[in-house]
Amino acid sequence: MTLAQISVGHGARIQQVGGSGALRRRLLEMGLTPKTKVTIRKVAPLGDPLELSLRGYSLTLRKEDAALIEVEAANA
């Protein structure tokens, strides 16, 4: 399951961050690291981007980038 597949209001724990090069490094620098708990807060009207809550802050991420992050569903 990827982060892009999680519904609004639900949480997940990051298992693996995909991608390569600068994109992967950027995702990791934004705090999207393995074992981090993430909650989907909002989705834009057309389904992209997603607003996430993690580590006490909010982050907006494109859906195609969220699809690179493998997660395990968890209760929010």
PDB file of N, CA, C and O in Angstrom:
ATOM      1  N   MET A   1       0.859  -1.177   0.000  1.00  0.00           N
ATOM      2  CA  MET A   1       0.000   0.000   0.000  1.00  0.00           C
ATOM      3  C   MET A   1       0.901   1.235   0.000  1.00  0.00           C
ATOM      4  O   MET A   1       1.959   1.242   0.631  1.00  0.00           O
ATOM      5  N   THR A   2       0.469   2.283  -0.718  1.00  0.00           N
ATOM      6  CA  THR A   2       1.261   3.516  -0.732  1.00  0.00           C
ATOM      7  C   THR A   2       0.524   4.637   0.000  1.00  0.00           C
ATOM      8  O   THR A   2      -0.672   4.538   0.272  1.00  0.00           O
ATOM      9  N   LEU A   3       1.246   5.680   0.307  1.00  0.00           N
ATOM     10  CA  LEU A   3       0.667   6.820   1.019  1.00  0.00           C
ATOM     11  C   LEU A   3      -0.467   7.454   0.216  1.00  0.00           C
ATOM     12  O   LEU A   3      -1.405   7.993   0.802  1.00  0.00           O
ATOM     13  N   ALA A   4      -0.399   7.398  -1.103  1.00  0.00           N
ATOM     14  CA  ALA A   4      -1.430   7.976  -1.958  1.00  0.00           C
ATOM     15  C   ALA A   4      -2.755   7.226  -1.849  1.00  0.00           C
ATOM     16  O   ALA A   4      -3.793   7.757  -2.245  1.00  0.00           O
ATOM     17  N   GLN A   5      -2.740   6.015  -1.325  1.00  0.00           N
ATOM     18  CA  GLN A   5      -3.946   5.186  -1.223  1.00  0.00           C
ATOM     19  C   GLN A   5      -4.652   5.322   0.124  1.00  0.00           C
ATOM     20  O   GLN A   5      -5.726   4.749   0.307  1.00  0.00           O
ATOM     21  N   ILE A   6      -4.087   6.054   1.056  1.00  0.00           N
ATOM     22  CA  ILE A   6      -4.679   6.227   2.384  1.00  0.00           C
ATOM     23  C   ILE A   6      -5.785   7.282   2.305  1.00  0.00           C
ATOM     24  O   ILE A   6      -5.614   8.309   1.648  1.00  0.00           O
ATOM     25  N   SER A   7      -6.903   7.039   2.961  1.00  0.00           N
ATOM     26  CA  SER A   7      -8.037   7.969   2.949  1.00  0.00           C
ATOM     27  C   SER A   7      -7.844   9.098   3.952  1.00  0.00           C
ATOM     28  O   SER A   7      -7.063   8.982   4.897  1.00  0.00           O
ATOM     29  N   VAL A   8      -8.567  10.190   3.731  1.00  0.00           N
ATOM     30  CA  VAL A   8      -8.523  11.344   4.632  1.00  0.00           C
ATOM     31  C   VAL A   8      -8.939  10.912   6.035  1.00  0.00           C
ATOM     32  O   VAL A   8      -9.921  10.191   6.216  1.00  0.00           O
ATOM     33  N   GLY A   9      -8.173  11.365   7.019  1.00  0.00           N
ATOM     34  CA  GLY A   9      -8.466  11.061   8.413  1.00  0.00           C
ATOM     35  C   GLY A   9      -7.829   9.780   8.914  1.00  0.00           C
ATOM     36  O   GLY A   9      -7.881   9.481  10.107  1.00  0.00           O
ATOM     37  N   HIS A  10      -7.233   9.030   8.017  1.00  0.00           N
ATOM     38  CA  HIS A  10      -6.594   7.777   8.410  1.00  0.00           C
ATOM     39  C   HIS A  10      -5.078   7.957   8.506  1.00  0.00           C
ATOM     40  O   HIS A  10      -4.492   8.844   7.885  1.00  0.00           O
ATOM     41  N   GLY A  11      -4.480   7.101   9.292  1.00  0.00           N
ATOM     42  CA  GLY A  11      -3.040   7.184   9.497  1.00  0.00           C
ATOM     43  C   GLY A  11      -2.319   5.977   8.943  1.00  0.00           C
ATOM     44  O   GLY A  11      -2.919   4.961   8.592  1.00  0.00           O
ATOM     45  N   ALA A  12      -1.011   6.125   8.879  1.00  0.00           N
ATOM     46  CA  ALA A  12      -0.165   5.042   8.386  1.00  0.00           C
ATOM     47  C   ALA A  12       1.237   5.238   8.942  1.00  0.00           C
ATOM     48  O   ALA A  12       1.606   6.325   9.388  1.00  0.00           O
ATOM     49  N   ARG A  13       2.002   4.164   8.902  1.00  0.00           N
ATOM     50  CA  ARG A  13       3.400   4.235   9.307  1.00  0.00           C
ATOM     51  C   ARG A  13       4.247   3.956   8.058  1.00  0.00           C
ATOM     52  O   ARG A  13       4.027   2.965   7.361  1.00  0.00           O
ATOM     53  N   ILE A  14       5.204   4.829   7.788  1.00  0.00           N
ATOM     54  CA  ILE A  14       6.046   4.690   6.598  1.00  0.00           C
ATOM     55  C   ILE A  14       6.943   3.469   6.748  1.00  0.00           C
ATOM     56  O   ILE A  14       7.588   3.273   7.779  1.00  0.00           O
ATOM     57  N   GLN A  15       6.969   2.656   5.701  1.00  0.00           N
ATOM     58  CA  GLN A  15       7.834   1.482   5.696  1.00  0.00           C
ATOM     59  C   GLN A  15       9.067   1.696   4.824  1.00  0.00           C
ATOM     60  O   GLN A  15      10.179   1.313   5.186  1.00  0.00           O
ATOM     61  N   GLN A  16       8.844   2.322   3.659  1.00  0.00           N
ATOM     62  CA  GLN A  16       9.959   2.498   2.730  1.00  0.00           C
ATOM     63  C   GLN A  16       9.692   3.716   1.853  1.00  0.00           C
ATOM     64  O   GLN A  16       8.558   3.955   1.437  1.00  0.00           O
ATOM     65  N   VAL A  17      10.729   4.472   1.580  1.00  0.00           N
ATOM     66  CA  VAL A  17      10.618   5.629   0.697  1.00  0.00           C
ATOM     67  C   VAL A  17      11.275   5.268  -0.628  1.00  0.00           C
ATOM     68  O   VAL A  17      12.470   4.977  -0.683  1.00  0.00           O
ATOM     69  N   GLY A  18      10.490   5.291  -1.681  1.00  0.00           N
ATOM     70  CA  GLY A  18      11.000   4.945  -3.004  1.00  0.00           C
ATOM     71  C   GLY A  18      11.544   6.163  -3.718  1.00  0.00           C
ATOM     72  O   GLY A  18      11.886   7.165  -3.091  1.00  0.00           O
ATOM     73  N   GLY A  19      11.622   6.069  -5.030  1.00  0.00           N
ATOM     74  CA  GLY A  19      12.171   7.150  -5.824  1.00  0.00           C
ATOM     75  C   GLY A  19      13.680   7.009  -5.892  1.00  0.00           C
ATOM     76  O   GLY A  19      14.258   6.042  -5.397  1.00  0.00           O
ATOM     77  N   SER A  20      14.295   7.986  -6.511  1.00  0.00           N
ATOM     78  CA  SER A  20      15.752   7.940  -6.616  1.00  0.00           C
ATOM     79  C   SER A  20      16.304   9.353  -6.670  1.00  0.00           C
ATOM     80  O   SER A  20      15.578  10.313  -6.926  1.00  0.00           O
ATOM     81  N   GLY A  21      17.593   9.458  -6.426  1.00  0.00           N
ATOM     82  CA  GLY A  21      18.303  10.722  -6.557  1.00  0.00           C
ATOM     83  C   GLY A  21      17.741  11.842  -5.710  1.00  0.00           C
ATOM     84  O   GLY A  21      17.414  11.658  -4.538  1.00  0.00           O
ATOM     85  N   ALA A  22      17.632  13.027  -6.337  1.00  0.00           N
ATOM     86  CA  ALA A  22      17.225  14.235  -5.623  1.00  0.00           C
ATOM     87  C   ALA A  22      15.813  14.137  -5.053  1.00  0.00           C
ATOM     88  O   ALA A  22      15.545  14.665  -3.973  1.00  0.00           O
ATOM     89  N   LEU A  23      14.910  13.469  -5.766  1.00  0.00           N
ATOM     90  CA  LEU A  23      13.538  13.347  -5.263  1.00  0.00           C
ATOM     91  C   LEU A  23      13.508  12.544  -3.969  1.00  0.00           C
ATOM     92  O   LEU A  23      12.885  12.966  -2.995  1.00  0.00           O
ATOM     93  N   ARG A  24      14.171  11.393  -3.947  1.00  0.00           N
ATOM     94  CA  ARG A  24      14.193  10.564  -2.739  1.00  0.00           C
ATOM     95  C   ARG A  24      14.841  11.319  -1.579  1.00  0.00           C
ATOM     96  O   ARG A  24      14.343  11.281  -0.454  1.00  0.00           O
ATOM     97  N   ARG A  25      15.946  12.003  -1.854  1.00  0.00           N
ATOM     98  CA  ARG A  25      16.632  12.770  -0.813  1.00  0.00           C
ATOM     99  C   ARG A  25      15.713  13.867  -0.263  1.00  0.00           C
ATOM    100  O   ARG A  25      15.671  14.104   0.944  1.00  0.00           O
ATOM    101  N   ARG A  26      14.982  14.527  -1.157  1.00  0.00           N
ATOM    102  CA  ARG A  26      14.068  15.602  -0.740  1.00  0.00           C
ATOM    103  C   ARG A  26      12.956  15.046   0.149  1.00  0.00           C
ATOM    104  O   ARG A  26      12.614  15.660   1.160  1.00  0.00           O
ATOM    105  N   LEU A  27      12.392  13.900  -0.209  1.00  0.00           N
ATOM    106  CA  LEU A  27      11.344  13.291   0.621  1.00  0.00           C
ATOM    107  C   LEU A  27      11.880  12.973   2.007  1.00  0.00           C
ATOM    108  O   LEU A  27      11.203  13.225   3.003  1.00  0.00           O
ATOM    109  N   LEU A  28      13.080  12.426   2.084  1.00  0.00           N
ATOM    110  CA  LEU A  28      13.687  12.096   3.381  1.00  0.00           C
ATOM    111  C   LEU A  28      13.971  13.355   4.187  1.00  0.00           C
ATOM    112  O   LEU A  28      13.772  13.371   5.402  1.00  0.00           O
ATOM    113  N   GLU A  29      14.436  14.417   3.521  1.00  0.00           N
ATOM    114  CA  GLU A  29      14.728  15.681   4.216  1.00  0.00           C
ATOM    115  C   GLU A  29      13.464  16.325   4.771  1.00  0.00           C
ATOM    116  O   GLU A  29      13.522  17.051   5.763  1.00  0.00           O
ATOM    117  N   MET A  30      12.321  16.064   4.137  1.00  0.00           N
ATOM    118  CA  MET A  30      11.056  16.621   4.625  1.00  0.00           C
ATOM    119  C   MET A  30      10.523  15.837   5.815  1.00  0.00           C
ATOM    120  O   MET A  30       9.470  16.178   6.354  1.00  0.00           O
ATOM    121  N   GLY A  31      11.226  14.802   6.232  1.00  0.00           N
ATOM    122  CA  GLY A  31      10.822  14.038   7.407  1.00  0.00           C
ATOM    123  C   GLY A  31      10.062  12.769   7.095  1.00  0.00           C
ATOM    124  O   GLY A  31       9.576  12.097   8.004  1.00  0.00           O
ATOM    125  N   LEU A  32       9.952  12.437   5.837  1.00  0.00           N
ATOM    126  CA  LEU A  32       9.239  11.227   5.434  1.00  0.00           C
ATOM    127  C   LEU A  32      10.196  10.038   5.492  1.00  0.00           C
ATOM    128  O   LEU A  32      10.605   9.504   4.462  1.00  0.00           O
ATOM    129  N   THR A  33      10.537   9.643   6.690  1.00  0.00           N
ATOM    130  CA  THR A  33      11.502   8.569   6.898  1.00  0.00           C
ATOM    131  C   THR A  33      10.791   7.320   7.411  1.00  0.00           C
ATOM    132  O   THR A  33       9.700   7.423   7.972  1.00  0.00           O
ATOM    133  N   PRO A  34      11.386   6.152   7.229  1.00  0.00           N
ATOM    134  CA  PRO A  34      10.770   4.917   7.707  1.00  0.00           C
ATOM    135  C   PRO A  34      10.422   4.987   9.203  1.00  0.00           C
ATOM    136  O   PRO A  34      11.141   5.597   9.996  1.00  0.00           O
ATOM    137  N   LYS A  35       9.321   4.358   9.559  1.00  0.00           N
ATOM    138  CA  LYS A  35       8.767   4.259  10.913  1.00  0.00           C
ATOM    139  C   LYS A  35       8.061   5.536  11.381  1.00  0.00           C
ATOM    140  O   LYS A  35       7.576   5.583  12.511  1.00  0.00           O
ATOM    141  N   THR A  36       7.994   6.577  10.532  1.00  0.00           N
ATOM    142  CA  THR A  36       7.295   7.805  10.900  1.00  0.00           C
ATOM    143  C   THR A  36       5.799   7.610  10.715  1.00  0.00           C
ATOM    144  O   THR A  36       5.358   7.063   9.704  1.00  0.00           O
ATOM    145  N   LYS A  37       5.015   8.061  11.696  1.00  0.00           N
ATOM    146  CA  LYS A  37       3.561   7.970  11.624  1.00  0.00           C
ATOM    147  C   LYS A  37       3.034   9.200  10.890  1.00  0.00           C
ATOM    148  O   LYS A  37       3.409  10.328  11.210  1.00  0.00           O
ATOM    149  N   VAL A  38       2.165   8.979   9.907  1.00  0.00           N
ATOM    150  CA  VAL A  38       1.632  10.038   9.052  1.00  0.00           C
ATOM    151  C   VAL A  38       0.108   9.928   9.033  1.00  0.00           C
ATOM    152  O   VAL A  38      -0.442   8.827   8.997  1.00  0.00           O
ATOM    153  N   THR A  39      -0.571  11.087   9.057  1.00  0.00           N
ATOM    154  CA  THR A  39      -2.025  11.118   8.932  1.00  0.00           C
ATOM    155  C   THR A  39      -2.389  11.997   7.743  1.00  0.00           C
ATOM    156  O   THR A  39      -1.827  13.078   7.567  1.00  0.00           O
ATOM    157  N   ILE A  40      -3.324  11.534   6.933  1.00  0.00           N
ATOM    158  CA  ILE A  40      -3.804  12.336   5.805  1.00  0.00           C
ATOM    159  C   ILE A  40      -4.852  13.300   6.358  1.00  0.00           C
ATOM    160  O   ILE A  40      -5.881  12.860   6.872  1.00  0.00           O
ATOM    161  N   ARG A  41      -4.605  14.605   6.261  1.00  0.00           N
ATOM    162  CA  ARG A  41      -5.528  15.608   6.811  1.00  0.00           C
ATOM    163  C   ARG A  41      -6.531  16.088   5.785  1.00  0.00           C
ATOM    164  O   ARG A  41      -7.720  16.193   6.086  1.00  0.00           O
ATOM    165  N   LYS A  42      -6.071  16.385   4.571  1.00  0.00           N
ATOM    166  CA  LYS A  42      -6.960  16.919   3.539  1.00  0.00           C
ATOM    167  C   LYS A  42      -6.477  16.461   2.167  1.00  0.00           C
ATOM    168  O   LYS A  42      -5.316  16.102   1.977  1.00  0.00           O
ATOM    169  N   VAL A  43      -7.401  16.486   1.232  1.00  0.00           N
ATOM    170  CA  VAL A  43      -7.053  16.248  -0.172  1.00  0.00           C
ATOM    171  C   VAL A  43      -7.691  17.381  -0.968  1.00  0.00           C
ATOM    172  O   VAL A  43      -8.849  17.724  -0.732  1.00  0.00           O
ATOM    173  N   ALA A  44      -6.958  17.959  -1.897  1.00  0.00           N
ATOM    174  CA  ALA A  44      -7.487  19.045  -2.728  1.00  0.00           C
ATOM    175  C   ALA A  44      -8.679  18.536  -3.535  1.00  0.00           C
ATOM    176  O   ALA A  44      -8.800  17.334  -3.768  1.00  0.00           O
ATOM    177  N   PRO A  45      -9.562  19.446  -3.966  1.00  0.00           N
ATOM    178  CA  PRO A  45     -10.787  19.053  -4.662  1.00  0.00           C
ATOM    179  C   PRO A  45     -10.576  18.126  -5.862  1.00  0.00           C
ATOM    180  O   PRO A  45     -11.422  17.269  -6.119  1.00  0.00           O
ATOM    181  N   LEU A  46      -9.510  18.267  -6.579  1.00  0.00           N
ATOM    182  CA  LEU A  46      -9.260  17.390  -7.728  1.00  0.00           C
ATOM    183  C   LEU A  46      -8.402  16.183  -7.356  1.00  0.00           C
ATOM    184  O   LEU A  46      -7.943  15.453  -8.235  1.00  0.00           O
ATOM    185  N   GLY A  47      -8.182  15.969  -6.055  1.00  0.00           N
ATOM    186  CA  GLY A  47      -7.460  14.792  -5.586  1.00  0.00           C
ATOM    187  C   GLY A  47      -5.955  14.944  -5.488  1.00  0.00           C
ATOM    188  O   GLY A  47      -5.263  13.981  -5.160  1.00  0.00           O
ATOM    189  N   ASP A  48      -5.440  16.111  -5.760  1.00  0.00           N
ATOM    190  CA  ASP A  48      -4.003  16.338  -5.707  1.00  0.00           C
ATOM    191  C   ASP A  48      -3.746  17.799  -5.429  1.00  0.00           C
ATOM    192  O   ASP A  48      -4.326  18.611  -6.150  1.00  0.00           O
ATOM    193  N   PRO A  49      -2.966  18.222  -4.494  1.00  0.00           N
ATOM    194  CA  PRO A  49      -2.091  17.449  -3.625  1.00  0.00           C
ATOM    195  C   PRO A  49      -2.785  16.957  -2.352  1.00  0.00           C
ATOM    196  O   PRO A  49      -3.982  17.167  -2.154  1.00  0.00           O
ATOM    197  N   LEU A  50      -2.000  16.299  -1.497  1.00  0.00           N
ATOM    198  CA  LEU A  50      -2.468  15.788  -0.214  1.00  0.00           C
ATOM    199  C   LEU A  50      -1.837  16.627   0.891  1.00  0.00           C
ATOM    200  O   LEU A  50      -0.687  17.049   0.775  1.00  0.00           O
ATOM    201  N   GLU A  51      -2.585  16.867   1.958  1.00  0.00           N
ATOM    202  CA  GLU A  51      -2.002  17.518   3.133  1.00  0.00           C
ATOM    203  C   GLU A  51      -1.818  16.465   4.202  1.00  0.00           C
ATOM    204  O   GLU A  51      -2.768  15.785   4.591  1.00  0.00           O
ATOM    205  N   LEU A  52      -0.599  16.334   4.672  1.00  0.00           N
ATOM    206  CA  LEU A  52      -0.232  15.331   5.661  1.00  0.00           C
ATOM    207  C   LEU A  52       0.082  15.982   6.989  1.00  0.00           C
ATOM    208  O   LEU A  52       0.449  17.156   7.045  1.00  0.00           O
ATOM    209  N   SER A  53      -0.060  15.227   8.047  1.00  0.00           N
ATOM    210  CA  SER A  53       0.389  15.649   9.365  1.00  0.00           C
ATOM    211  C   SER A  53       1.395  14.609   9.844  1.00  0.00           C
ATOM    212  O   SER A  53       1.097  13.416   9.891  1.00  0.00           O
ATOM    213  N   LEU A  54       2.579  15.073  10.194  1.00  0.00           N
ATOM    214  CA  LEU A  54       3.614  14.185  10.722  1.00  0.00           C
ATOM    215  C   LEU A  54       4.553  14.979  11.618  1.00  0.00           C
ATOM    216  O   LEU A  54       4.797  16.162  11.382  1.00  0.00           O
ATOM    217  N   ARG A  55       5.072  14.330  12.637  1.00  0.00           N
ATOM    218  CA  ARG A  55       6.060  14.944  13.541  1.00  0.00           C
ATOM    219  C   ARG A  55       5.627  16.309  14.078  1.00  0.00           C
ATOM    220  O   ARG A  55       6.482  17.138  14.389  1.00  0.00           O
ATOM    221  N   GLY A  56       4.327  16.561  14.195  1.00  0.00           N
ATOM    222  CA  GLY A  56       3.840  17.820  14.744  1.00  0.00           C
ATOM    223  C   GLY A  56       3.755  18.961  13.748  1.00  0.00           C
ATOM    224  O   GLY A  56       3.540  20.104  14.153  1.00  0.00           O
ATOM    225  N   TYR A  57       3.913  18.697  12.473  1.00  0.00           N
ATOM    226  CA  TYR A  57       3.749  19.747  11.475  1.00  0.00           C
ATOM    227  C   TYR A  57       2.970  19.209  10.278  1.00  0.00           C
ATOM    228  O   TYR A  57       2.761  18.005  10.135  1.00  0.00           O
ATOM    229  N   SER A  58       2.548  20.140   9.425  1.00  0.00           N
ATOM    230  CA  SER A  58       1.789  19.774   8.230  1.00  0.00           C
ATOM    231  C   SER A  58       2.685  19.876   7.008  1.00  0.00           C
ATOM    232  O   SER A  58       3.592  20.706   6.950  1.00  0.00           O
ATOM    233  N   LEU A  59       2.418  19.029   6.045  1.00  0.00           N
ATOM    234  CA  LEU A  59       3.217  18.969   4.832  1.00  0.00           C
ATOM    235  C   LEU A  59       2.285  18.701   3.669  1.00  0.00           C
ATOM    236  O   LEU A  59       1.391  17.861   3.775  1.00  0.00           O
ATOM    237  N   THR A  60       2.475  19.395   2.570  1.00  0.00           N
ATOM    238  CA  THR A  60       1.687  19.154   1.360  1.00  0.00           C
ATOM    239  C   THR A  60       2.568  18.419   0.357  1.00  0.00           C
ATOM    240  O   THR A  60       3.718  18.789   0.119  1.00  0.00           O
ATOM    241  N   LEU A  61       1.997  17.373  -0.220  1.00  0.00           N
ATOM    242  CA  LEU A  61       2.775  16.499  -1.090  1.00  0.00           C
ATOM    243  C   LEU A  61       1.956  16.140  -2.321  1.00  0.00           C
ATOM    244  O   LEU A  61       0.764  15.854  -2.217  1.00  0.00           O
ATOM    245  N   ARG A  62       2.602  16.155  -3.499  1.00  0.00           N
ATOM    246  CA  ARG A  62       1.909  15.728  -4.715  1.00  0.00           C
ATOM    247  C   ARG A  62       1.557  14.245  -4.615  1.00  0.00           C
ATOM    248  O   ARG A  62       2.286  13.460  -4.008  1.00  0.00           O
ATOM    249  N   LYS A  63       0.440  13.881  -5.214  1.00  0.00           N
ATOM    250  CA  LYS A  63      -0.017  12.495  -5.148  1.00  0.00           C
ATOM    251  C   LYS A  63       0.983  11.548  -5.813  1.00  0.00           C
ATOM    252  O   LYS A  63       1.186  10.431  -5.335  1.00  0.00           O
ATOM    253  N   GLU A  64       1.603  11.979  -6.898  1.00  0.00           N
ATOM    254  CA  GLU A  64       2.577  11.103  -7.565  1.00  0.00           C
ATOM    255  C   GLU A  64       3.798  10.853  -6.686  1.00  0.00           C
ATOM    256  O   GLU A  64       4.404   9.784  -6.764  1.00  0.00           O
ATOM    257  N   ASP A  65       4.167  11.826  -5.851  1.00  0.00           N
ATOM    258  CA  ASP A  65       5.273  11.612  -4.911  1.00  0.00           C
ATOM    259  C   ASP A  65       4.825  10.716  -3.754  1.00  0.00           C
ATOM    260  O   ASP A  65       5.596   9.881  -3.282  1.00  0.00           O
ATOM    261  N   ALA A  66       3.583  10.889  -3.300  1.00  0.00           N
ATOM    262  CA  ALA A  66       3.051  10.046  -2.228  1.00  0.00           C
ATOM    263  C   ALA A  66       2.977   8.588  -2.664  1.00  0.00           C
ATOM    264  O   ALA A  66       3.069   7.681  -1.836  1.00  0.00           O
ATOM    265  N   ALA A  67       2.812   8.365  -3.963  1.00  0.00           N
ATOM    266  CA  ALA A  67       2.737   6.994  -4.478  1.00  0.00           C
ATOM    267  C   ALA A  67       4.087   6.277  -4.399  1.00  0.00           C
ATOM    268  O   ALA A  67       4.150   5.060  -4.576  1.00  0.00           O
ATOM    269  N   LEU A  68       5.152   7.010  -4.141  1.00  0.00           N
ATOM    270  CA  LEU A  68       6.488   6.406  -4.019  1.00  0.00           C
ATOM    271  C   LEU A  68       6.781   5.943  -2.601  1.00  0.00           C
ATOM    272  O   LEU A  68       7.804   5.307  -2.352  1.00  0.00           O
ATOM    273  N   ILE A  69       5.879   6.262  -1.661  1.00  0.00           N
ATOM    274  CA  ILE A  69       6.122   5.959  -0.251  1.00  0.00           C
ATOM    275  C   ILE A  69       5.251   4.781   0.172  1.00  0.00           C
ATOM    276  O   ILE A  69       4.024   4.877   0.186  1.00  0.00           O
ATOM    277  N   GLU A  70       5.891   3.681   0.512  1.00  0.00           N
ATOM    278  CA  GLU A  70       5.167   2.499   0.970  1.00  0.00           C
ATOM    279  C   GLU A  70       4.858   2.649   2.449  1.00  0.00           C
ATOM    280  O   GLU A  70       5.713   3.039   3.245  1.00  0.00           O
ATOM    281  N   VAL A  71       3.612   2.330   2.803  1.00  0.00           N
ATOM    282  CA  VAL A  71       3.171   2.489   4.189  1.00  0.00           C
ATOM    283  C   VAL A  71       2.408   1.255   4.663  1.00  0.00           C
ATOM    284  O   VAL A  71       1.974   0.412   3.877  1.00  0.00           O
ATOM    285  N   GLU A  72       2.268   1.192   5.961  1.00  0.00           N
ATOM    286  CA  GLU A  72       1.427   0.181   6.596  1.00  0.00           C
ATOM    287  C   GLU A  72       0.300   0.944   7.267  1.00  0.00           C
ATOM    288  O   GLU A  72       0.552   1.829   8.085  1.00  0.00           O
ATOM    289  N   ALA A  73      -0.931   0.614   6.934  1.00  0.00           N
ATOM    290  CA  ALA A  73      -2.080   1.333   7.494  1.00  0.00           C
ATOM    291  C   ALA A  73      -2.099   1.187   9.010  1.00  0.00           C
ATOM    292  O   ALA A  73      -1.771   0.130   9.549  1.00  0.00           O
ATOM    293  N   ALA A  74      -2.490   2.267   9.690  1.00  0.00           N
ATOM    294  CA  ALA A  74      -2.602   2.268  11.148  1.00  0.00           C
ATOM    295  C   ALA A  74      -3.802   3.110  11.520  1.00  0.00           C
ATOM    296  O   ALA A  74      -4.278   3.903  10.708  1.00  0.00           O
ATOM    297  N   ASN A  75      -4.290   2.955  12.714  1.00  0.00           N
ATOM    298  CA  ASN A  75      -5.388   3.799  13.184  1.00  0.00           C
ATOM    299  C   ASN A  75      -4.845   5.173  13.486  1.00  0.00           C
ATOM    300  O   ASN A  75      -3.789   5.301  14.106  1.00  0.00           O
ATOM    301  N   ALA A  76      -5.567   6.231  13.048  1.00  0.00           N
ATOM    302  CA  ALA A  76      -5.119   7.612  13.256  1.00  0.00           C
ATOM    303  C   ALA A  76      -5.378   8.068  14.662  1.00  0.00           C
ATOM    304  O   ALA A  76      -5.063   9.205  15.010  1.00  0.00           O
TER     305      ALA A  76
END
